[in-house]
Amino acid sequence: MTAGSVLLGIALFIAVGLYLAYPFWGASQGRRQERKNQRDLLLEQKEALLAQIQTLDFDHETGKIPTEVHTVQRARLLTEAADVLKQLDALADAIPDKDIEAAIARARTKAASLPPATARTDGDMEAAIAHARQRKTAVNGRINFCPQCGARVSSNDKFCAVCGHKLTPVTTAT
């Protein structure tokens, strides 16, 4: 063997070792923590505290922990969990609802500025949908779709095979 091949083998061994050890270095874990936002960290902390409380309760029920120790530790964990929940609530209150409210106000003013002929109320929309469904279900007085569930039915069916709705032939007046 020549010295060049030995050095190449050592360099390759070191490169593979570094590649395999990279995920276990603390620096990469720190970068992962930085990527998470505060809300995610608080949610993880809450889940961890709840798991600790459940484990503590289970250990107390099985007799591994005496009642005096259980009471003190449970109170401490509940206090920590309450603090985390307060922080989560504070974050939820910090979400800007002003943007949502402004968008709703813009939509309402836009609808109010439309002429009455183009602005429809909910009742008008429901009537238009019901009329469209009736036209869809009736073709030459024969029902092709169930008006209740929309399933396809044949012209001689008296009940829908899917939902059991009584089918009556609809005659369209044009």
N, C-alpha and C positions, 0 to 999 in steps of 0.2 A: 504494500500500500504506500501511496505517496502522501506527502504532508498536505497537499492540496485537497485530496479526497477526505482526509481525516478532518481538516478544518471545515470543509463543506458539510460533512456529517454533523459536526458539533454545532455549526450555525443553524442547520436545519432542525436539530434537536431543540435548541434554545428557542427558535421561532415557534415550533409546535407547542412547546411548554408555555410560552407567553400567551399564545392564542387560546390555549385551554384554561389558563389561569385568569384571564382577563375578566370573566364574569364574576369571579370571587373577590376581586379587589374592592376595597371600600369606596374608592372614588366613583365607580360606576353606580353603586347603590345611592351615593349622594346625588348623582345626576338624576336618578329615577325619582328621588324624593322631591327634587326641585321642580320636576315636571308636574307633579300633582298640585292641585290648587288646595286652598285652605279647607274648602268644604269637603273634599274627598278625604283629607287627613282627619277631619273631625268625625266623618262617618265611620272611618276605619277604627278610630279610637272608641267611638260609641259601641260598635260591634264587639270590639275586644273587651270592653268593660262588661257588656251584657253576657258575654261568654264566661267571663270570670265570675260573675254573680251566679250564673247557672251552675258552674262547677262547684263553687263554694256551697250552694244550697244542696247539691247532690252529695258532696262530701259530708255535710252535716246530717243529712237524712240517713246516710249509710253508717254514721257513727265514727267517721274518721276525725272529725273536728268537734271539740266540745262546744256547748251552747255559748259559753262566755266569749270564746274566740270568734265564733261565727257571728255573733251579734255585732262585735266591734268591727270586724272586717267588712261585713255586709253594709254597715252604716257608712264606712269610709268609701266603699265602692259606689254606693248609691249617691253620695255627695259628689264624687268625681263625675258620675254619669249625668247628674243634674247640671253640673257646670258645663259639660260638653253640650248638653241639649240647649242650654241658655245661649251658648256661643253659636250653635246652629240656627237658633231662632233669630239671633241678631244678624246673621248673614242673610237669612231669608228676608228680613225686613229691609235689608240694604239693596235688594234687587229693585232696579228702577221700574216702577209701575207707570211712571209718567209717560214713557214712550207708548205703552199700550193704550193708556187713556187718551193720548193725543191722536193715535190712529183711529180709535173708535169715534172720537169727536169729528175728525175729518170725514169719516165714512157717513156719519149722521148728517153733517152739513151738506155733503155731496148729494145724499138721498133727498134732503129737504129742498135742494135747489133744482131738482129734476121737475119737469112739468108733470102735472097730475096724470096725464095719459100714460107716461112711461113708468111712473112710480107705482109699484104694486105692493099691496099689503100682504100679510101672511095668508089671510083668508082667500085673496085672489089667487095666490100661488097654489094653495091647496086645491082650490076648485079647478084650476088649470091642470094640475097633476091628475086629479080624479077623472077629468074629461079625457085626458090622454090615455089613461088606463082603460077606460071604457072603450075607446076607439081601438086600442090594441087588442082587447079581448073579443071584440065583435067584428066579424067579417061575414057579411051577408046573413046576419042573424045567427051565425054559428059561433060558439065560443071556441077559441084556439088556446087561450091561456086562462088559468084560474085567476080571478080578480083578487083573491085573498093572498095566495102565496106566489103567484106568477108561474106556476108549473104548467107545462104543456099538457093539454087535454084534447081528446078527440071530440068530434061534433056530437056523438051520440052518448057521451058520458053524462050522468046525472049528478055525480059527486066527484070531487077532485080526489085522485088516488093518493096524493101526498098529504094534504091537510084535512080532507073530508068536507070541505066547503060545498054547500049545495049550489049547483050550477044551474042558472036559468038563462035561456037565450035572451040576449039583449038586442033589441031592434034599434038601430040608429035612425033618427029622424034627420034627414038632410033637406 
